Amino acid sequence: MRKFRVWCEMNNAWARPKCLIDQDGRLFQYRKGDLEPLNPKNHHVQFFTGLLDKSDKEVYVGDIVSDGFHSLPITVNDFHGYRFMWGKDQLYKSIGIDGEIIGNIFEQPGLLKETKYDS
């Protein structure tokens, strides 16, 4: 089972209590002994990357990680058994993070700054 969290746009908060994704990719939330479907248009799934930041905090897709110079949103792609992390469409780090989570794209979108990269 893959670990994930769900951001609810309507409540501007993380969906609680537990959510689950069925085998067809539909999202549900367990409430009061029942499963309620969640609308994928206003509920955003962020998967755990399997990586930890320098403070041993779990890094999820959509987290904003700072290396002291840049603040980058994280996406993760697996390719032939290797894990590559991307920030702002540029290769940022692979296999491990030297940076620190400073927020995420939903709760602190203002942390993102326009960054220019040398080619």
PyMOL CGO cylinders between C-alpha atoms (Angstrom):
from pymol import cmd
from pymol.cgo import CYLINDER

trace = [
    CYLINDER, 0.00, 0.00, 0.00, 1.29, 3.44, -0.91, 0.3, 1, 1, 1, 1, 1, 1,
    CYLINDER, 1.29, 3.44, -0.91, 1.24, 6.18, 1.73, 0.3, 1, 1, 1, 1, 1, 1,
    CYLINDER, 1.24, 6.18, 1.73, -0.51, 9.42, 0.77, 0.3, 1, 1, 1, 1, 1, 1,
    CYLINDER, -0.51, 9.42, 0.77, -2.32, 12.47, 2.08, 0.3, 1, 1, 1, 1, 1, 1,
    CYLINDER, -2.32, 12.47, 2.08, -5.26, 14.39, 0.61, 0.3, 1, 1, 1, 1, 1, 1,
    CYLINDER, -5.26, 14.39, 0.61, -5.73, 18.17, 0.40, 0.3, 1, 1, 1, 1, 1, 1,
    CYLINDER, -5.73, 18.17, 0.40, -9.37, 19.36, 0.42, 0.3, 1, 1, 1, 1, 1, 1,
    CYLINDER, -9.37, 19.36, 0.42, -9.86, 22.69, -1.40, 0.3, 1, 1, 1, 1, 1, 1,
    CYLINDER, -9.86, 22.69, -1.40, -13.33, 23.20, 0.08, 0.3, 1, 1, 1, 1, 1, 1,
    CYLINDER, -13.33, 23.20, 0.08, -12.06, 23.11, 3.68, 0.3, 1, 1, 1, 1, 1, 1,
    CYLINDER, -12.06, 23.11, 3.68, -8.60, 24.47, 2.83, 0.3, 1, 1, 1, 1, 1, 1,
    CYLINDER, -8.60, 24.47, 2.83, -7.17, 21.66, 4.98, 0.3, 1, 1, 1, 1, 1, 1,
    CYLINDER, -7.17, 21.66, 4.98, -5.91, 18.09, 4.90, 0.3, 1, 1, 1, 1, 1, 1,
    CYLINDER, -5.91, 18.09, 4.90, -8.77, 15.60, 4.67, 0.3, 1, 1, 1, 1, 1, 1,
    CYLINDER, -8.77, 15.60, 4.67, -9.27, 13.72, 7.92, 0.3, 1, 1, 1, 1, 1, 1,
    CYLINDER, -9.27, 13.72, 7.92, -9.81, 11.05, 9.08, 0.3, 1, 1, 1, 1, 1, 1,
    CYLINDER, -9.81, 11.05, 9.08, -8.45, 8.29, 6.87, 0.3, 1, 1, 1, 1, 1, 1,
    CYLINDER, -8.45, 8.29, 6.87, -8.86, 8.36, 3.11, 0.3, 1, 1, 1, 1, 1, 1,
    CYLINDER, -8.86, 8.36, 3.11, -8.45, 5.47, 0.73, 0.3, 1, 1, 1, 1, 1, 1,
    CYLINDER, -8.45, 5.47, 0.73, -8.08, 4.95, -3.00, 0.3, 1, 1, 1, 1, 1, 1,
    CYLINDER, -8.08, 4.95, -3.00, -9.84, 1.93, -4.47, 0.3, 1, 1, 1, 1, 1, 1,
    CYLINDER, -9.84, 1.93, -4.47, -8.44, -0.30, -7.22, 0.3, 1, 1, 1, 1, 1, 1,
    CYLINDER, -8.44, -0.30, -7.22, -10.11, 1.91, -9.85, 0.3, 1, 1, 1, 1, 1, 1,
    CYLINDER, -10.11, 1.91, -9.85, -8.41, 5.04, -8.52, 0.3, 1, 1, 1, 1, 1, 1,
    CYLINDER, -8.41, 5.04, -8.52, -11.52, 6.51, -6.86, 0.3, 1, 1, 1, 1, 1, 1,
    CYLINDER, -11.52, 6.51, -6.86, -10.98, 8.46, -3.66, 0.3, 1, 1, 1, 1, 1, 1,
    CYLINDER, -10.98, 8.46, -3.66, -13.03, 7.83, -0.49, 0.3, 1, 1, 1, 1, 1, 1,
    CYLINDER, -13.03, 7.83, -0.49, -13.04, 9.10, 3.07, 0.3, 1, 1, 1, 1, 1, 1,
    CYLINDER, -13.04, 9.10, 3.07, -14.04, 6.95, 6.04, 0.3, 1, 1, 1, 1, 1, 1,
    CYLINDER, -14.04, 6.95, 6.04, -16.55, 8.85, 8.20, 0.3, 1, 1, 1, 1, 1, 1,
    CYLINDER, -16.55, 8.85, 8.20, -18.84, 7.62, 10.94, 0.3, 1, 1, 1, 1, 1, 1,
    CYLINDER, -18.84, 7.62, 10.94, -18.56, 3.98, 9.94, 0.3, 1, 1, 1, 1, 1, 1,
    CYLINDER, -18.56, 3.98, 9.94, -19.18, 4.61, 6.23, 0.3, 1, 1, 1, 1, 1, 1,
    CYLINDER, -19.18, 4.61, 6.23, -17.15, 5.32, 3.10, 0.3, 1, 1, 1, 1, 1, 1,
    CYLINDER, -17.15, 5.32, 3.10, -18.00, 8.60, 1.38, 0.3, 1, 1, 1, 1, 1, 1,
    CYLINDER, -18.00, 8.60, 1.38, -16.71, 9.33, -2.14, 0.3, 1, 1, 1, 1, 1, 1,
    CYLINDER, -16.71, 9.33, -2.14, -14.55, 12.45, -2.51, 0.3, 1, 1, 1, 1, 1, 1,
    CYLINDER, -14.55, 12.45, -2.51, -14.65, 14.68, -5.58, 0.3, 1, 1, 1, 1, 1, 1,
    CYLINDER, -14.65, 14.68, -5.58, -11.27, 14.51, -7.36, 0.3, 1, 1, 1, 1, 1, 1,
    CYLINDER, -11.27, 14.51, -7.36, -11.81, 18.05, -8.69, 0.3, 1, 1, 1, 1, 1, 1,
    CYLINDER, -11.81, 18.05, -8.69, -11.36, 19.56, -5.22, 0.3, 1, 1, 1, 1, 1, 1,
    CYLINDER, -11.36, 19.56, -5.22, -9.39, 16.82, -3.43, 0.3, 1, 1, 1, 1, 1, 1,
    CYLINDER, -9.39, 16.82, -3.43, -5.72, 16.48, -4.34, 0.3, 1, 1, 1, 1, 1, 1,
    CYLINDER, -5.72, 16.48, -4.34, -3.70, 13.36, -3.55, 0.3, 1, 1, 1, 1, 1, 1,
    CYLINDER, -3.70, 13.36, -3.55, -0.03, 13.77, -2.61, 0.3, 1, 1, 1, 1, 1, 1,
    CYLINDER, -0.03, 13.77, -2.61, 1.97, 10.54, -2.48, 0.3, 1, 1, 1, 1, 1, 1,
    CYLINDER, 1.97, 10.54, -2.48, 4.87, 9.90, -0.10, 0.3, 1, 1, 1, 1, 1, 1,
    CYLINDER, 4.87, 9.90, -0.10, 8.10, 9.84, -2.12, 0.3, 1, 1, 1, 1, 1, 1,
    CYLINDER, 8.10, 9.84, -2.12, 9.84, 7.34, 0.13, 0.3, 1, 1, 1, 1, 1, 1,
    CYLINDER, 9.84, 7.34, 0.13, 12.43, 10.03, 0.91, 0.3, 1, 1, 1, 1, 1, 1,
    CYLINDER, 12.43, 10.03, 0.91, 13.16, 12.02, 4.05, 0.3, 1, 1, 1, 1, 1, 1,
    CYLINDER, 13.16, 12.02, 4.05, 14.49, 15.57, 4.34, 0.3, 1, 1, 1, 1, 1, 1,
    CYLINDER, 14.49, 15.57, 4.34, 17.52, 16.45, 6.44, 0.3, 1, 1, 1, 1, 1, 1,
    CYLINDER, 17.52, 16.45, 6.44, 15.30, 16.51, 9.57, 0.3, 1, 1, 1, 1, 1, 1,
    CYLINDER, 15.30, 16.51, 9.57, 13.93, 13.03, 8.80, 0.3, 1, 1, 1, 1, 1, 1,
    CYLINDER, 13.93, 13.03, 8.80, 10.50, 14.43, 7.83, 0.3, 1, 1, 1, 1, 1, 1,
    CYLINDER, 10.50, 14.43, 7.83, 8.65, 12.48, 5.14, 0.3, 1, 1, 1, 1, 1, 1,
    CYLINDER, 8.65, 12.48, 5.14, 8.71, 14.21, 1.74, 0.3, 1, 1, 1, 1, 1, 1,
    CYLINDER, 8.71, 14.21, 1.74, 5.47, 14.13, -0.26, 0.3, 1, 1, 1, 1, 1, 1,
    CYLINDER, 5.47, 14.13, -0.26, 4.94, 15.15, -3.87, 0.3, 1, 1, 1, 1, 1, 1,
    CYLINDER, 4.94, 15.15, -3.87, 4.00, 18.83, -3.70, 0.3, 1, 1, 1, 1, 1, 1,
    CYLINDER, 4.00, 18.83, -3.70, 6.16, 19.62, -0.68, 0.3, 1, 1, 1, 1, 1, 1,
    CYLINDER, 6.16, 19.62, -0.68, 8.35, 22.70, -1.01, 0.3, 1, 1, 1, 1, 1, 1,
    CYLINDER, 8.35, 22.70, -1.01, 11.95, 21.90, -0.17, 0.3, 1, 1, 1, 1, 1, 1,
    CYLINDER, 11.95, 21.90, -0.17, 14.64, 24.52, 0.38, 0.3, 1, 1, 1, 1, 1, 1,
    CYLINDER, 14.64, 24.52, 0.38, 18.33, 23.83, -0.06, 0.3, 1, 1, 1, 1, 1, 1,
    CYLINDER, 18.33, 23.83, -0.06, 19.18, 27.22, 1.43, 0.3, 1, 1, 1, 1, 1, 1,
    CYLINDER, 19.18, 27.22, 1.43, 19.23, 28.88, -1.99, 0.3, 1, 1, 1, 1, 1, 1,
    CYLINDER, 19.23, 28.88, -1.99, 16.06, 27.76, -3.77, 0.3, 1, 1, 1, 1, 1, 1,
    CYLINDER, 16.06, 27.76, -3.77, 12.56, 26.71, -2.75, 0.3, 1, 1, 1, 1, 1, 1,
    CYLINDER, 12.56, 26.71, -2.75, 11.29, 24.03, -5.10, 0.3, 1, 1, 1, 1, 1, 1,
    CYLINDER, 11.29, 24.03, -5.10, 8.05, 22.03, -5.38, 0.3, 1, 1, 1, 1, 1, 1,
    CYLINDER, 8.05, 22.03, -5.38, 8.85, 18.34, -5.52, 0.3, 1, 1, 1, 1, 1, 1,
    CYLINDER, 8.85, 18.34, -5.52, 7.71, 15.82, -8.08, 0.3, 1, 1, 1, 1, 1, 1,
    CYLINDER, 7.71, 15.82, -8.08, 9.15, 12.32, -8.26, 0.3, 1, 1, 1, 1, 1, 1,
    CYLINDER, 9.15, 12.32, -8.26, 9.58, 10.05, -11.25, 0.3, 1, 1, 1, 1, 1, 1,
    CYLINDER, 9.58, 10.05, -11.25, 10.73, 6.43, -11.21, 0.3, 1, 1, 1, 1, 1, 1,
    CYLINDER, 10.73, 6.43, -11.21, 12.76, 5.26, -14.20, 0.3, 1, 1, 1, 1, 1, 1,
    CYLINDER, 12.76, 5.26, -14.20, 14.20, 1.74, -14.47, 0.3, 1, 1, 1, 1, 1, 1,
    CYLINDER, 14.20, 1.74, -14.47, 14.53, 1.38, -10.70, 0.3, 1, 1, 1, 1, 1, 1,
    CYLINDER, 14.53, 1.38, -10.70, 16.05, 4.83, -10.14, 0.3, 1, 1, 1, 1, 1, 1,
    CYLINDER, 16.05, 4.83, -10.14, 14.19, 7.64, -8.40, 0.3, 1, 1, 1, 1, 1, 1,
    CYLINDER, 14.19, 7.64, -8.40, 14.62, 11.17, -9.72, 0.3, 1, 1, 1, 1, 1, 1,
    CYLINDER, 14.62, 11.17, -9.72, 13.29, 14.29, -8.05, 0.3, 1, 1, 1, 1, 1, 1,
    CYLINDER, 13.29, 14.29, -8.05, 12.38, 17.35, -10.05, 0.3, 1, 1, 1, 1, 1, 1,
    CYLINDER, 12.38, 17.35, -10.05, 11.83, 20.93, -8.99, 0.3, 1, 1, 1, 1, 1, 1,
    CYLINDER, 11.83, 20.93, -8.99, 10.48, 23.54, -11.39, 0.3, 1, 1, 1, 1, 1, 1,
    CYLINDER, 10.48, 23.54, -11.39, 11.07, 21.13, -14.33, 0.3, 1, 1, 1, 1, 1, 1,
    CYLINDER, 11.07, 21.13, -14.33, 14.80, 20.81, -13.58, 0.3, 1, 1, 1, 1, 1, 1,
    CYLINDER, 14.80, 20.81, -13.58, 16.63, 17.86, -12.06, 0.3, 1, 1, 1, 1, 1, 1,
    CYLINDER, 16.63, 17.86, -12.06, 17.13, 18.82, -8.41, 0.3, 1, 1, 1, 1, 1, 1,
    CYLINDER, 17.13, 18.82, -8.41, 18.38, 15.80, -6.50, 0.3, 1, 1, 1, 1, 1, 1,
    CYLINDER, 18.38, 15.80, -6.50, 18.34, 12.10, -7.01, 0.3, 1, 1, 1, 1, 1, 1,
    CYLINDER, 18.34, 12.10, -7.01, 18.21, 9.54, -4.23, 0.3, 1, 1, 1, 1, 1, 1,
    CYLINDER, 18.21, 9.54, -4.23, 18.09, 11.60, -1.04, 0.3, 1, 1, 1, 1, 1, 1,
    CYLINDER, 18.09, 11.60, -1.04, 17.54, 15.19, -0.03, 0.3, 1, 1, 1, 1, 1, 1,
    CYLINDER, 17.54, 15.19, -0.03, 19.99, 17.61, 1.52, 0.3, 1, 1, 1, 1, 1, 1,
    CYLINDER, 19.99, 17.61, 1.52, 17.28, 20.23, 1.92, 0.3, 1, 1, 1, 1, 1, 1,
    CYLINDER, 17.28, 20.23, 1.92, 14.49, 20.87, 4.38, 0.3, 1, 1, 1, 1, 1, 1,
    CYLINDER, 14.49, 20.87, 4.38, 10.71, 20.87, 3.90, 0.3, 1, 1, 1, 1, 1, 1,
    CYLINDER, 10.71, 20.87, 3.90, 9.49, 24.43, 4.41, 0.3, 1, 1, 1, 1, 1, 1,
    CYLINDER, 9.49, 24.43, 4.41, 5.89, 23.98, 3.31, 0.3, 1, 1, 1, 1, 1, 1,
    CYLINDER, 5.89, 23.98, 3.31, 3.74, 22.62, 0.49, 0.3, 1, 1, 1, 1, 1, 1,
    CYLINDER, 3.74, 22.62, 0.49, 2.05, 23.96, -2.63, 0.3, 1, 1, 1, 1, 1, 1,
    CYLINDER, 2.05, 23.96, -2.63, -1.37, 24.18, -0.96, 0.3, 1, 1, 1, 1, 1, 1,
    CYLINDER, -1.37, 24.18, -0.96, -0.67, 25.73, 2.44, 0.3, 1, 1, 1, 1, 1, 1,
    CYLINDER, -0.67, 25.73, 2.44, 2.26, 28.00, 1.51, 0.3, 1, 1, 1, 1, 1, 1,
    CYLINDER, 2.26, 28.00, 1.51, 2.22, 28.65, -2.27, 0.3, 1, 1, 1, 1, 1, 1,
    CYLINDER, 2.22, 28.65, -2.27, 3.86, 32.04, -1.63, 0.3, 1, 1, 1, 1, 1, 1,
    CYLINDER, 3.86, 32.04, -1.63, 7.09, 30.26, -0.68, 0.3, 1, 1, 1, 1, 1, 1,
    CYLINDER, 7.09, 30.26, -0.68, 7.71, 29.50, -4.33, 0.3, 1, 1, 1, 1, 1, 1,
    CYLINDER, 7.71, 29.50, -4.33, 9.96, 32.01, -6.01, 0.3, 1, 1, 1, 1, 1, 1,
    CYLINDER, 9.96, 32.01, -6.01, 10.75, 32.28, -9.69, 0.3, 1, 1, 1, 1, 1, 1,
    CYLINDER, 10.75, 32.28, -9.69, 14.15, 30.63, -10.08, 0.3, 1, 1, 1, 1, 1, 1,
    CYLINDER, 14.15, 30.63, -10.08, 16.47, 30.81, -13.07, 0.3, 1, 1, 1, 1, 1, 1,
    CYLINDER, 16.47, 30.81, -13.07, 18.75, 27.88, -13.69, 0.3, 1, 1, 1, 1, 1, 1,
    CYLINDER, 18.75, 27.88, -13.69, 22.06, 27.81, -15.51, 0.3, 1, 1, 1, 1, 1, 1,
    CYLINDER, 22.06, 27.81, -15.51, 22.07, 25.42, -18.43, 0.3, 1, 1, 1, 1, 1, 1,
]
cmd.load_cgo(trace, "trace")
